[in-house]
Amino acid sequence: MKPSDRYLKVVEWSEEDQCYVGTCPGLMHGGVHGDDEVQVYQELCRVVDEWIQIQQQDGDPLPPETAGRGYSGKFVLRVGEDLHKLLTIQALKSGESLNGLCSRLLRENTPPYDPSS
């Protein structure tokens, strides 16, 4: 396994740019782009390999791995007092817990995970 295999690589269509954009979140800023999804992924893999090689040559530590991670299902979200109050009132009105309301809102407003993209 190469060090780059430990990092999630994402290729997605950008309406704004009218092309595919490949990124490696958590590892490096920026990315690659092009008209062919497969070529963008191949170029992204090459760039990530080069980036890791440069970091290692410079003696810089690599960030935590992003691929193959497990998730607990919990995270902390700070929303500010006003939004906290608003969400609590909405949860009470709908007969849900605050956690249930927030989970439902996130689920309803998040596109399904597509491992092919």
N, C-alpha and C positions, 0 to 999 in steps of 0.2 A: 504494500500500500504506500502510495506517495503522500507526502505531507499535505498536498493540496486536496486529497480525497477527504480530508477531515473538515472541509469547509463547503457549505451550501452554495451552489451556483444557480442563479435564477436568470432565465431568458424569457422576456415577455414583450408583447406588442405594445408600442407606445403610440397612441392616437396623436399626441402632440407632435412627436418627431416623425410619424409615419414610417417607422422602421422597428426592427427588433432591437431591444436593448438588453445587454447581458451585464449582470452585476454579481458581486460576491459580498453580500451584506455582512458586516462584522469583521471583515478582513481588510478591505481596501475601499477607498473612495473612488468614485468614477466607475467606468466600465467600458464596454465595447458596444458597437451598434452596426447594423447592416440589414440588407433586404432578405437574407436567407437565414432562417432560424438555426439550422444545423451549423452553418459556417460561423454564426455569432457564438454559438456554444463552444465550438472548437477553438475559436480565437480567445474566448473568455478563459478556457482551461489553460491555454498557453500563457496568457497574461498573468493568471493566478500563480502558475508554476514559477514564472520569472519573478514576480513580486516576492514570493516566499524565499526564493533563492537569494535575492538581494537583501532581504531582512536578515537571513541567516549569515550571509557574508559580512554584514555590518554588525553582527552580534546583537541585533535587536530581538527581543522576545516576540513570539507570535501571539496574537490574541487568542482567547479561548475558542475551541472548536465549535462550529455551528451545525455540522452534519451529524446525524445519528444520535442526537440528544434525546433524552427522555424528558417528559414534561409532567409536573405534579398536578396541573390543573388549577394552581393558585398563583396569583400575582398581586402586588400592591399597586393601586392606582390612586394618585392624589388628584382630586378634582376641584378643590377649593370649596369654601364654606357655602356659597350660594348654590352651586350645582349639587352639592351633597344634600342640602335642604330640599331643593326642587325634586331630586330623585327619590328622596325619602317620602315626600308627600305623594308623588306619583305612585310609589310602591304601595303605600297605605290605601290610596284610592282604588287601586286595582286588586287589592287583597293578596299581594305578593310580598315576599321578603325583599329587602334592598338587593341582596345578592341575586335572587331569582330574577328580579326586574333587569338588573344590569346584564346578567348572563343572556337573558332573552333578547335585549336590545342589541347586544354585540352579535349574537348569533343571526338575528334577522338582518343585520346591516353589514355582514361580512360575507364576501363571496366564498363558495365552497373551495376547500383546498384541492388543487389539481396538481398532482405530483409530476405531470408531464410538462408543466410550464415553469 
